[in-house]
């Protein structure tokens, strides 16, 4: 069974807001003490949080559906409903969140403790106590809670490491990680032993840095061949790229120079890695033929402007100067980068978007109204309650919807859709809309 997952599709649903309560205060000798219905509770949020102890997205591969708690309904005696429970999803450092439909990057989560609200809970509906005013002293209705955000997001892990070891399968990258650090990756003498990125912590003097053993690349990796796209993204965050070249390979048509050119071509085709400094490690020089080949190709590699180190992961030959050279490049990169501070979750009121609206003539007998306020008010309205429908009509009139409909050429009896044409709410419109509200589009319950 797989124990490492770095790409998942997550279906998330924030909690719905609780409905407001329509209640009248009653007590002895005071049967009608005024409205006392409380507000509904807000729905819970879906929050992503970077956890230093989490290294895989495996949990969300097995359980891709997550839903936060709904807000509770308001109650009499001015008691507000409880807020729905938030769901906090732990993700690894370096997780990128994308919109599943558009592919847009929503946030890049780097730094333990960083949080992101992936789906906001719906607002609770107001109770009749909050709706009371001088004109409407005892409302016999309350507002409905709003639905929470719902959608699909993609979580994509990009390993956060200082140095990336790249090279052909079986070039000795895992052996180098094991020799340089306390990591113990799977090591065997066949290609594609490493199927997941391995991280090792290396100490060189006073510098401590992480090295990622990226699974073996092959020609065509940038186009998805082999393990290509699955793991090339794990190179993106590294400040230094180290080519691990096999000086003891017996495969026909392969040698260190050819391997270097092939991997460089794949990195270039993948893009966004041209500015990373390179180093080259000629590995397996403990093999007689390997040392001889390393001596032959070293000058050609240095002519390409890269530092070259001859090492043996088996005997640890050359590892110390190689580790200090990596530390030097890591320190240089850190000195040129600002310190990344984790972004903490800040609770703010949910943005309600545009305060205006637009009126569009769809055809001779149909008009469409879109806008944050009228669409939100529609969601809050209980269409089974005539008083609630009248309250909605008053709100729309005050906003100026009727006036704009008249300007657009609407005549009494035309169909007005508020929201989308597919599932908005329809009205048989009259200049006083209150008695003509129909409900969800497609219903036959026109009044």
N, C-alpha and C positions, 0 to 999 in steps of 0.2 A: 504494500500500500504506500502511495506517495506520502511523504512527510514534509514536502516543501512545495508551496504554491505561491507564485508571484504575480498572478493575473486572475481576477475574478469579476464576475458580473453580480452586482448586489441589488436586490429589489428592496426598497425602503419605503416605509409608510409612517409618517409622523402621526401622533394622536389627534383625534378630532376634539374640538372644543365642546364643552358641555352646554346644554341648552339652559337659557335663563328660566326662572320660575315666575309664574303668574300667581300671586297669592295675596290675600287680603287679611290684614291683622284682625283677629277676633279675640275678645275677652269679655268677661261678665260686665254687663251694663255698657259695653262698647262694641256692638256687633260689627260695625264697619269702621275699623280704626285706620284705614288707609292701606295702600299697597306696601307689602313687605317682602316681595319675592327677591331672592338673591341672584347674583350673576353666576353663570356657568364657569367651571374651571377651564383653564387653558390646557390644550393637549400637550403631551410630552414631545420633546425634540429627539431627533436621531443625531448623536454627536460622535464624530471620529476623533480619537485621541492617540497620539504617538506614545507608545509604551516601549521603554528600553529593553524590556524582557520578552518582547514579541519579535519574532524573526521571520514569520511566514504568514500567509493569508489562508492557511489550510482550513481554519475554522469556518470561514465564509464560503469556502468551496463546498463544504458539507452542509452548511445551513445558510443558503443565500437569501432567505426572506427574513426581514427584520421589521418589527412593528412596535412603535412606542405606545404608551398607555393613553387612553382617552381621558379627557377632563370629565369630572362628575357634574351632574345637573345641579343648578342652584336650588335652594330650599326656602321655605317660609322663614319668618322671623329674621329676615335679612341675612341669612346664612349663605355664603358663597360656596360653590362646589369646589372640591379638591382639584388641584392641578394634576394632570396625567404624569406618570413616571417617565423620566427621560431614559433613553437607552444609550449607553456609552460603549462604543465599539473600539476595542484596542487594535491598533495597526502598527506595523513596523516603521521604524525611522526610514524616511525616504519614500513613503507611499505617495503616489500621484493619484488624484481623484479626477475622473473625467465624466462628462455627461455621456451616457451610453448612446443617446440618439445622435447628437451632433459631433461627438468626439472632442468637444471643447474641454480644455484643462480648467477645472474649477479651482483647484488649490494644490500646492505642492507642500506636503507635510514633512518638514525637516526640523528636528530638535525635540528631544523628549519633553512631553508635556504640552506640545502644540495641539490645539483643538480646532475643530471646524464643525459648524452646524450644517449637516448635510440635508436635513429636512426639518422645517420648523413646524411646531404644533399649531393647530388652529386656535383662533381666539374663541373664548367662551361667549355665549350670548348674554346680553343684558337682561336682568330681571325687571319686572314691572316697577319696582321701587326706583330703579335708575332711570326709567323712561318717563316717570311722572313729571309733569310741569304745570304751569299755571293754566294752560289750555286743556291738558289731559291729566286730570288730578288722580284718576284711579284707572290706569290702563288695565284692560282685561286680557292682556297678551304679553308675551315676552319674546325676545329674539332667539333664534336658533344658533347653536354653536357652529363655527365654520370648520370645514374639513381641513385636516392637516396636509402638508405637502406630501406628494407621492411621486415616485419615479424610479428609474434605474440608473445606477452609477457604476462606473468601472474603477476598480482599485488595481493599480499597477505599481509593483514594487521595483524601485531602482536602488540597488545596493549603495549604501553610503560608506565609502572606503577612500583612503588616501591614495593607494597605489593599486593598479589593476595589472595582474599577470595575464598576458594573452599569448596564444600560440596554438599550434596544431594539437590534436588529441595525442596523448601519451608523450608530450614533450617534457614532462617532469614538473609541471606547475604545482601539482598537489604535493609532490615530494619537497619542493622548495618551501611551501607554506609550512609543512610539518617540521622541516629543519630550522626555519627561522622563528617559529612561534610554538605555542603550546597546542595549537590546533592539530587534530588528528583526522584528517580527511581520509576517505577510502582511497587506497592506492593499489593498483594492479597493473600488470604489463599487457594491457590491451586498450584500444582506443575507446573513448567516451566512458572511462571509469567514472569521471566526475559528471554528474547530471544536474548538480545544483551549485550555485556559487558558494565557495567556502571562504570564511573570513578568519584571518589570523591577526593577532596583536603582536607587533614587533617592537622591541626596545633597542635603541642604538644610542648609547650615551644617555643624555637627558631627554631625548626625543622618543616619544611613544606614538606609534601610528598603526593604522590598520591596512592590511594587504588583502585584496580579494583575488581568489583563484577563479577566474572566469572559465566556464566549461569550454572545451576545445572548439576552435573555429576551423572551418573548411572553406574551400572556394565556393562562392555563392551564398555565404552566410548572410550577407547584407540583404539578399533577396528572400531569405527565409529558409534556405537549404540547411539540412542537418538540424542543429540546434540554434542556428542563426539568430532570428529575431527574438527568440525566447530569452537569449542571454546577452546580446550586444548592448541592450539598454543598461545592463549592470556596469558598463564601462563609463557611462555618461558622467557620473558624479566624481570620478577619480581625478585627482590633480596630476598624476603621473602614470604613463603607460609603459610597462616593461615587457618587451618581447622575450619570451623564453624559447630559445632555438635549440633543437635537438641535434647534437653533434654525433650521435651514435645511431641514427636511423638507417635502416637497411631498405626502406621503401624506394623503388625505382622512381627516378625523376625528382627526388627531393634532396635538398641540401639547405644549409642555413640561409644562404642568400636568397634562394627561391622562396623559402618559407617566409622570410621577412617581407619580401615584395608582395606575396599573396595576401598576408594578413594586413599589410598597410593598405592594399587596394580595397579590402573589405571594410576597413575602418573608414577610408575616404568615402566609399559608396554609402555607408551608413550615415555619414555627415556629423557635423557639430563636434568633431574630435580633433580637428586640425591644429588647434592651439595648444594641445596638451604636450608637454615635454616628453621625450622618449628616452628609454635606456634599453640596452640589449644585454641579455645574459646568454652566454654560450654554455649550455648545460651538458653534463655527463662527460666532463673532461677526464674523469677517472678511467674511462675506457681508452686504451692506447690509440685506436683509430680516431676517437673523439678529440683527443688533445691535438693530434696532428691536423685534423680538419679545422679546429678552432684557430690554430696558428695561421692557416692558409687564408681564412675568410676575415680575420680580425681587421686587417688593414682596409679591406674593401668596405666594411661596415663603418669604420671610423671616418672614411672619406665622405660618407653620407651625413656626417655631422652628429652622430650619436655616440654616447659613451658605451664602451663595451667591457663586460666583465666575464672572466672565465671561472666557472664554478662547478662544483660537484655536490649535489644534494646528498649523495650517498656518503661521501667522506667529509663533507662540510668544508672542503677546500674553497677558498675565495669568498665565503659567505660574509665574513666580517666587513671587508671593505665595501662589498655590495650593499649590505644593510646600512652602513653609514652614508653611502652615496644616495640611497633612497631617502634617508632622514634629512639630508641636506636639501634635496629638492622639495620635500614636504614642508620643511620649515620656511623655505623661500615662498612657497605658495601660500602658506598660512599668513606670512607677514604682509602679503599683498591683498589679502581678502579681509573684508569686515567681519567682525564676530557675529555669528548668526544667533540671535536670541529667539528662543521659542515663543511663538505667538499664543498668548493665553486667551481663553474664551471670554469674550465680553458680552454680557447680556444686554441687549438693546431692544426697544420696542420694534416689532416687525414693521418694516417699511410697507406702506400701503400703496406705493406707486403714484401714478398720476392722479391728481385731484380732479381733472377734467374728464370729458367724455367726447365722443364723436358720434355723429348721426350720418348714416349712409343710406342712400336710396338703392335698394336691391332691384326692384322692378316697380311697375306701376302701382301695385297694391301691397308692397312689403318694404319696410324700413328696418334698419339694424342700428341698435345703440350699443356701443362698446365703451368701456372705461372702468377703471378700478372701483370707483364708488358705486355706480349703479349695479355692477355685477356682484359686488360684495353685499350690497343691500338685498339683492335678490336671494342670495344664499342664506341670509339671516331670517327670511320671512316665512312664517307658517301660513301657507295658502289656504289652510282649512279654517282659519280664523279671520272673519270679515274685518274685525277691527285692526288686525295686523296688516291686512291688505290695504286698508285705508291709510294706515301710517306710512306704508311704502309709497303710496300715491302722493302723499303730502311731501315726502322727502324728495321724490323725483321732480315734483313741481318746483320746490324750492331750489333744487339744483339747476333748473332751467331746461330740463329735458323736453317738456311740452312746448316751450317757446321755440326750441331748435327744430322740433318736428314740424311745427307750423312753417317755419322759414324754409324747411326742406321740401315743402309741398304736401305734407301729410294732410289727409282729409278724414273726417270722422268715419270710423268703420274699417280703416286699413289695418293690416297686421303689422305689429311692431315686435321685433325680436330683440331682447336684451341678452347680450352674450354671443356665443358662436351660433352660426346658422344650423349646426348639427344638433347641439344639445342645449341651446339657450332657452329662455323663457319667453312665451309669446303673449301678446295682448291684442284684443280687439279694441283698438284705440278710440277713445273719445276725449275731447278736451278736458274732461274730468275723468281720469283713468281708473279711479278707485274701484268702480263696480264692474270693470271689464277685464280684470286680470285673469289669465287663463291657467297659468302654471307651466310645467316643463313642456318644451316643444314636442309636438307629436301627440300630446294628450287630447282627449275629447271632452274635458271637463270645463269647457268655457262657461262662464257665468252669464 
